Amino acid sequence: MNALFLLVFVSTLAISLLAVWRVKRTYLRYSRVPASSGLSGAEVAARILERAGITDVEIAEHDELLGDHYDPMNKRLVLSTQNYHGTSCAALGVSAHECGHAIQHQIAYAPLKWRMAAVGATNYASQVVMWLPLIGMFTGLISPYTGGLVMAAAWGVIMVFNLVTLPVEFDASRRATAILGGMGFIGTDDEMSAVRKVLNAAAWTYVAAFVTSLLYFLLHLLPLLMGRRD
């Protein structure tokens, strides 16, 4: 099991690092490609929300690179400084993607509702997988079987959360490309290709997160299915 754990650890770390490297590389490349509309990410986001009839979502600026996100609890669309002020294809693609989440929230898109409902349990599960191995290692109060059972359950929660996240993210990207083209913010096939490449690269980070959680879930579930209680 130690060799298997090492294999899973190294494999998932490599997958995650590759996904992060790819999205950063793609984003930086297309952040140098200006969109013909000349509008900033914040301006595009405001127009998309206005057209969708969404008037209660705040568009905020944040200084974290690629820290863009939509906060459904506080109805805030947060854009990194580069995308808030940027007029590149990358900036417009990311901004439209986050608007896609706001539109999902408005229409009560089912996977987004499931994801929001699972946030609390997922946060708890994340704490479990972080601290339980240390507690078991230093105290010896938790048997390997009990620890494996709890870890499998926690990773199972995280896996389901990551699984539900996939349609949420892919749907937001689909909406983003359709809106950018339909509203004339992206004017050429080359610009649309740049937007798609940025959003596709970002999507792989969520795929990597799902694969990671799936492998760790199976890693802890395997001994239980084999009936090991030592």
C-alpha positions as CSV (number, residue, x, y, z in Angstrom):
1,M,0.0,0.0,0.0
2,N,2.9,2.3,0.6
3,A,4.1,1.9,-2.9
4,L,0.6,2.4,-4.2
5,F,0.2,5.5,-2.1
6,L,3.5,6.9,-3.5
7,L,2.4,6.2,-7.0
8,V,-1.0,8.0,-6.5
9,F,0.7,10.9,-4.8
10,V,3.3,11.4,-7.6
11,S,0.8,10.8,-10.4
12,T,-1.8,13.3,-9.0
13,L,0.8,15.9,-8.2
14,A,2.1,15.7,-11.8
15,I,-1.4,15.9,-13.2
16,S,-2.2,19.0,-11.1
17,L,1.1,20.7,-11.8
18,L,0.7,20.1,-15.5
19,A,-2.9,21.5,-15.5
20,V,-1.8,24.6,-13.6
21,W,1.2,25.1,-15.9
22,R,-1.0,24.7,-19.0
23,V,-3.6,27.2,-17.9
24,K,-1.0,29.8,-16.9
25,R,1.0,29.4,-20.1
26,T,-2.2,29.6,-22.3
27,Y,-3.5,32.6,-20.3
28,L,-0.2,34.5,-20.6
29,R,0.0,33.8,-24.3
30,Y,-3.5,35.1,-25.1
31,S,-3.4,37.9,-22.6
32,R,-1.1,39.5,-25.2
33,V,-3.7,39.2,-28.0
34,P,-6.1,42.2,-28.0
35,A,-9.8,41.8,-28.7
36,S,-11.1,43.9,-31.5
37,S,-13.9,45.4,-29.4
38,G,-11.4,47.3,-27.2
39,L,-13.6,46.8,-24.2
40,S,-12.2,45.8,-20.8
41,G,-13.2,42.6,-19.0
42,A,-15.1,44.7,-16.4
43,E,-17.0,46.5,-19.2
44,V,-17.9,43.3,-21.0
45,A,-19.0,41.7,-17.7
46,A,-21.3,44.7,-17.0
47,R,-22.9,44.6,-20.4
48,I,-23.4,40.8,-20.2
49,L,-25.1,41.1,-16.8
50,E,-27.2,44.0,-18.0
51,R,-28.4,42.1,-21.0
52,A,-29.2,39.1,-18.9
53,G,-31.3,41.3,-16.6
54,I,-29.0,40.7,-13.6
55,T,-28.8,43.9,-11.6
56,D,-27.9,42.7,-8.1
57,V,-24.4,41.3,-8.8
58,E,-21.4,43.4,-7.9
59,I,-18.3,43.4,-10.2
60,A,-15.2,43.6,-8.0
61,E,-11.5,43.8,-8.7
62,H,-9.0,41.5,-7.0
63,D,-5.2,41.5,-7.3
64,E,-4.7,37.7,-7.4
65,L,-3.6,36.5,-10.8
66,L,-6.3,34.1,-12.1
67,G,-8.2,34.5,-8.8
68,D,-11.4,35.2,-10.8
69,H,-14.6,33.7,-9.5
70,Y,-18.3,34.2,-9.0
71,D,-19.5,34.2,-5.3
72,P,-23.1,33.1,-5.4
73,M,-23.6,33.7,-1.6
74,N,-22.7,37.4,-1.8
75,K,-23.5,37.8,-5.5
76,R,-20.1,39.2,-6.3
77,L,-18.3,38.7,-9.6
78,V,-14.6,39.0,-8.8
79,L,-12.1,39.7,-11.5
80,S,-8.3,39.8,-11.2
81,T,-6.8,43.2,-12.0
82,Q,-5.4,41.8,-15.3
83,N,-8.9,40.8,-16.4
84,Y,-10.8,43.7,-14.8
85,H,-8.8,46.3,-16.8
86,G,-7.5,44.1,-19.6
87,T,-8.8,44.2,-23.2
88,S,-7.3,40.9,-24.3
89,C,-9.0,37.8,-25.6
90,A,-8.0,36.1,-22.4
91,A,-9.5,38.8,-20.2
92,L,-12.8,38.8,-22.1
93,G,-13.0,35.1,-22.0
94,V,-12.4,34.8,-18.3
95,S,-14.8,37.6,-17.5
96,A,-17.6,36.1,-19.7
97,H,-17.0,32.8,-18.1
98,E,-17.7,34.2,-14.6
99,C,-20.8,35.9,-16.0
100,G,-21.8,32.4,-17.1
101,H,-21.9,31.4,-13.5
102,A,-24.0,34.4,-12.6
103,I,-26.5,33.5,-15.3
104,Q,-26.5,29.9,-14.0
105,H,-27.4,31.3,-10.5
106,Q,-30.1,33.4,-12.0
107,I,-31.8,30.5,-13.8
108,A,-31.2,28.1,-10.9
109,Y,-29.0,25.8,-13.0
110,A,-29.2,22.5,-11.2
111,P,-25.5,21.5,-11.0
112,L,-24.7,24.9,-9.6
113,K,-27.4,24.4,-6.9
114,W,-25.9,21.0,-6.0
115,R,-22.4,22.4,-5.9
116,M,-23.5,25.2,-3.6
117,A,-25.3,22.7,-1.3
118,A,-22.2,20.6,-1.1
119,V,-19.8,23.4,-0.1
120,G,-20.2,22.9,3.6
121,A,-19.7,19.2,3.6
122,T,-16.8,19.5,1.2
123,N,-15.0,22.0,3.4
124,Y,-15.4,19.6,6.4
125,A,-14.2,16.7,4.3
126,S,-11.1,18.7,3.2
127,Q,-10.2,19.2,6.9
128,V,-10.6,15.5,7.6
129,V,-8.2,14.4,4.8
130,M,-5.7,17.0,5.9
131,W,-5.6,16.3,9.7
132,L,-6.8,12.7,10.2
133,P,-3.6,11.1,8.9
134,L,-1.6,13.3,11.3
135,I,-3.8,12.5,14.2
136,G,-3.7,8.8,13.6
137,M,0.1,8.9,13.1
138,F,0.9,10.8,16.3
139,T,-1.8,9.5,18.7
140,G,-2.3,5.9,17.5
141,L,-6.0,6.2,18.7
142,I,-7.4,5.4,15.3
143,S,-7.1,1.9,13.8
144,P,-6.0,1.6,10.1
145,Y,-9.5,0.3,9.2
146,T,-11.4,3.1,10.9
147,G,-9.0,5.7,9.5
148,G,-9.4,4.2,6.0
149,L,-13.2,4.2,6.3
150,V,-13.3,7.8,7.3
151,M,-10.8,8.9,4.7
152,A,-12.7,7.0,2.0
153,A,-15.9,8.8,3.0
154,A,-14.2,12.2,3.1
155,W,-12.5,11.7,-0.3
156,G,-15.8,10.4,-1.6
157,V,-17.5,13.7,-0.6
158,I,-14.7,15.7,-2.3
159,M,-14.9,13.5,-5.4
160,V,-18.6,14.1,-5.8
161,F,-18.1,17.8,-5.3
162,N,-15.5,17.9,-8.0
163,L,-17.7,15.8,-10.3
164,V,-20.6,18.2,-10.0
165,T,-18.2,21.1,-10.6
166,L,-17.4,19.8,-14.1
167,P,-20.7,20.5,-15.8
168,V,-20.9,23.8,-13.9
169,E,-17.6,24.9,-15.4
170,F,-18.0,23.5,-18.9
171,D,-21.5,25.1,-19.1
172,A,-20.2,28.5,-18.0
173,S,-17.5,28.3,-20.7
174,R,-20.1,27.3,-23.4
175,R,-22.2,30.3,-22.4
176,A,-19.2,32.6,-22.4
177,T,-18.2,31.8,-26.0
178,A,-21.8,32.0,-27.2
179,I,-22.3,35.4,-25.5
180,L,-19.0,36.9,-26.6
181,G,-19.8,36.0,-30.2
182,G,-23.5,36.9,-30.1
183,M,-22.9,40.3,-28.5
184,G,-20.0,41.1,-30.9
185,F,-17.3,41.4,-28.2
186,I,-15.2,38.9,-30.2
187,G,-15.1,39.7,-33.9
188,T,-12.9,37.1,-35.6
189,D,-12.4,33.4,-35.7
190,D,-8.8,33.8,-34.4
191,E,-10.1,35.8,-31.4
192,M,-12.8,33.1,-30.7
193,S,-10.1,30.4,-31.0
194,A,-8.0,32.3,-28.4
195,V,-11.0,32.5,-26.0
196,R,-11.7,28.8,-26.4
197,K,-8.1,27.8,-25.8
198,V,-8.0,29.9,-22.6
199,L,-11.2,28.4,-21.3
200,N,-10.4,24.9,-22.3
201,A,-7.0,25.1,-20.5
202,A,-8.8,26.4,-17.4
203,A,-11.3,23.5,-17.5
204,W,-8.4,21.0,-17.3
205,T,-7.7,22.2,-13.8
206,Y,-11.1,21.0,-12.7
207,V,-10.6,17.7,-14.5
208,A,-7.3,17.3,-12.7
209,A,-9.0,18.0,-9.3
210,F,-11.7,15.3,-10.1
211,V,-9.1,12.7,-11.1
212,T,-7.0,13.4,-8.0
213,S,-10.0,13.0,-5.7
214,L,-11.2,9.9,-7.5
215,L,-7.8,8.2,-7.2
216,Y,-7.5,9.0,-3.5
217,F,-11.0,7.8,-2.9
218,L,-10.2,4.5,-4.6
219,L,-6.9,4.3,-2.8
220,H,-8.6,4.3,0.6
221,L,-11.6,2.3,-0.5
222,L,-9.5,-0.6,-1.9
223,P,-8.4,-2.1,1.4
224,L,-12.0,-1.9,2.7
225,L,-13.3,-3.8,-0.3
226,M,-10.6,-6.4,0.2
227,G,-11.7,-6.9,3.8
228,R,-8.5,-5.7,5.4
229,R,-9.1,-4.6,9.0
230,D,-5.5,-4.5,10.3
